Amino acid sequence: MPDSNRITKENPYKIVFVCLGNICRSPTAEGVMQHLVNERGLQSYFYIDSAGTSAYHIGEPANSKAQKVANERGFELKSRARRFESEDLYEFDLILAMDRENYQNILALDGNGSYSDKVKLMREFDPKAGNNAEVPDPYYGGMDGFNNVFDMVQRSCENLLDELEERIEK
């Protein structure tokens, strides 16, 4: 886990989830994490966002299939797509890439490697994932793909939040 500092209301922990277009995987992760944080009453301790490494969908809401799966499970995806920028490397405490390609795209913005310790693969927090497991792009996978992604993301977010909650100073 990067950075062992305690999490306080004065110093909330900032997480950004990153995929390619910021309309499927990363907004799902953002929505799931925000829901879990809210459910545990920890909103004051976290800032959660998502972004894409491309500019394909800037300003668009989450994909309708991703929203349908989330809504069926009682979650909301409220974000609008934005592009991941080099400033985000400084701004966020944890940057979670959905796959190796986006992981590499993020690291490419970090010219001198100052922030590489903040960048992780999302499924590093999935107890059912193997080494270097990725969250696959569900865009062309039909509803099964979106349900599968939601399950991976939910497991990862629950495990991550369990770890982070131990660092909260109330």
C-alpha positions as CSV (number, residue, x, y, z in Angstrom):
1,M,0.0,0.0,0.0
2,P,1.5,3.3,-1.0
3,D,2.0,6.0,1.7
4,S,1.6,4.9,5.3
5,N,0.2,8.2,6.5
6,R,-2.9,8.3,8.6
7,I,-6.1,9.3,6.9
8,T,-8.0,12.2,8.5
9,K,-10.8,14.6,7.6
10,E,-8.2,17.3,7.2
11,N,-6.1,15.1,4.9
12,P,-8.6,12.9,3.0
13,Y,-7.2,10.1,0.9
14,K,-7.5,10.8,-2.8
15,I,-8.0,7.9,-5.2
16,V,-8.4,8.0,-9.0
17,F,-9.5,5.0,-11.1
18,V,-8.1,5.1,-14.7
19,C,-9.1,3.2,-17.9
20,L,-8.9,4.2,-21.5
21,G,-12.1,6.2,-22.2
22,N,-13.5,6.7,-18.7
23,I,-17.0,5.5,-19.6
24,C,-17.0,1.8,-18.5
25,R,-14.4,0.5,-16.0
26,S,-13.1,3.5,-14.2
27,P,-16.5,5.2,-13.6
28,T,-17.8,1.8,-12.4
29,A,-14.9,1.7,-9.9
30,E,-15.5,5.3,-8.9
31,G,-19.2,4.6,-8.3
32,V,-18.6,1.4,-6.4
33,M,-15.9,2.9,-4.2
34,Q,-18.0,6.0,-3.5
35,H,-21.0,3.8,-2.6
36,L,-18.9,1.7,-0.2
37,V,-17.4,4.8,1.4
38,N,-20.8,6.3,1.9
39,E,-22.2,3.0,3.2
40,R,-19.5,3.0,5.9
41,G,-20.0,6.7,6.7
42,L,-16.5,7.6,5.6
43,Q,-17.2,10.4,3.0
44,S,-15.1,13.0,4.9
45,Y,-12.0,10.8,4.7
46,F,-11.9,10.2,0.9
47,Y,-11.9,12.0,-2.4
48,I,-12.7,9.6,-5.2
49,D,-12.5,10.3,-9.0
50,S,-12.0,8.6,-12.3
51,A,-10.3,9.5,-15.6
52,G,-9.3,8.0,-18.9
53,T,-5.9,8.1,-20.6
54,S,-7.6,9.0,-23.9
55,A,-9.8,12.0,-24.8
56,Y,-12.4,10.0,-26.7
57,H,-15.3,10.6,-24.4
58,I,-14.6,13.8,-22.4
59,G,-17.8,15.0,-20.8
60,E,-19.9,11.9,-21.5
61,P,-21.6,9.9,-18.7
62,A,-20.8,6.3,-18.0
63,N,-21.8,3.8,-20.7
64,S,-25.5,2.8,-20.5
65,K,-24.6,-0.9,-20.0
66,A,-22.3,0.0,-17.1
67,Q,-25.0,2.2,-15.6
68,K,-27.6,-0.6,-16.0
69,V,-25.5,-3.2,-14.2
70,A,-24.7,-0.7,-11.4
71,N,-28.3,0.4,-11.0
72,E,-29.5,-3.2,-10.9
73,R,-27.2,-3.7,-7.9
74,G,-28.2,-0.4,-6.2
75,F,-25.2,1.7,-7.2
76,E,-25.0,4.9,-9.1
77,L,-22.5,6.1,-11.7
78,K,-22.6,9.9,-11.6
79,S,-19.3,10.8,-13.1
80,R,-18.5,12.5,-16.5
81,A,-15.5,11.4,-18.5
82,R,-12.4,13.4,-18.2
83,R,-8.8,12.8,-19.3
84,F,-6.1,11.8,-16.9
85,E,-3.5,14.6,-16.8
86,S,0.1,14.8,-15.5
87,E,-1.1,17.0,-12.6
88,D,-3.2,14.0,-11.3
89,L,0.1,12.2,-10.5
90,Y,0.8,14.9,-7.9
91,E,-2.8,15.4,-6.8
92,F,-3.8,11.8,-6.0
93,D,-2.5,9.4,-3.3
94,L,-3.4,6.3,-5.2
95,I,-3.8,5.9,-9.0
96,L,-5.5,2.6,-10.0
97,A,-5.1,1.5,-13.6
98,M,-7.6,-1.0,-14.9
99,D,-5.0,-2.7,-17.2
100,R,-1.3,-2.8,-18.1
101,E,-1.7,-0.6,-21.1
102,N,-3.3,2.2,-19.1
103,Y,-0.8,1.6,-16.3
104,Q,2.0,2.3,-18.8
105,N,0.2,5.3,-20.2
106,I,0.0,6.8,-16.7
107,L,3.7,6.1,-16.0
108,A,4.6,7.7,-19.4
109,L,3.3,11.0,-17.9
110,D,5.7,10.7,-15.0
111,G,8.9,11.6,-16.8
112,N,11.3,11.1,-13.9
113,G,9.4,8.4,-12.0
114,S,8.6,10.5,-9.0
115,Y,5.1,9.1,-8.6
116,S,5.4,5.5,-9.8
117,D,4.9,4.2,-6.3
118,K,1.3,5.6,-6.4
119,V,0.4,3.8,-9.5
120,K,-1.1,0.3,-9.1
121,L,-3.2,-2.2,-11.1
122,M,-6.8,-2.3,-9.8
123,R,-6.8,-6.0,-9.4
124,E,-3.8,-5.9,-7.0
125,F,-6.6,-5.5,-4.5
126,D,-8.8,-8.3,-5.8
127,P,-8.5,-11.4,-3.6
128,K,-9.5,-13.6,-6.5
129,A,-7.0,-12.2,-9.0
130,G,-3.7,-13.7,-10.0
131,N,-0.5,-11.8,-10.5
132,N,-0.8,-8.9,-12.9
133,A,-4.5,-9.5,-13.4
134,E,-6.4,-6.9,-15.3
135,V,-9.9,-5.6,-15.5
136,P,-10.9,-6.3,-19.1
137,D,-12.6,-3.7,-21.2
138,P,-16.3,-4.8,-21.3
139,Y,-17.2,-2.5,-24.2
140,Y,-17.6,-5.3,-26.7
141,G,-18.4,-8.1,-24.3
142,G,-22.2,-7.6,-23.9
143,M,-23.9,-7.6,-20.5
144,D,-21.9,-10.6,-19.2
145,G,-18.7,-8.5,-19.7
146,F,-20.2,-5.6,-17.7
147,N,-21.4,-7.9,-14.9
148,N,-18.0,-9.6,-14.8
149,V,-16.2,-6.2,-14.6
150,F,-18.6,-5.0,-11.8
151,D,-17.8,-8.1,-9.8
152,M,-14.0,-7.6,-10.1
153,V,-14.3,-4.0,-9.3
154,Q,-16.5,-4.5,-6.3
155,R,-14.2,-7.2,-4.8
156,S,-11.2,-4.9,-5.4
157,C,-12.8,-1.8,-3.9
158,E,-14.1,-3.7,-0.8
159,N,-10.6,-5.1,-0.1
160,L,-8.9,-1.8,-0.8
161,L,-11.4,0.1,1.5
162,D,-10.8,-2.5,4.3
163,E,-7.1,-1.8,4.1
164,L,-7.5,1.9,4.0
165,E,-10.1,2.0,6.8
166,E,-7.4,0.7,9.2
167,R,-5.5,4.0,8.6
168,I,-8.3,6.4,9.4
169,E,-7.9,8.6,12.5
170,K,-11.4,9.5,13.7
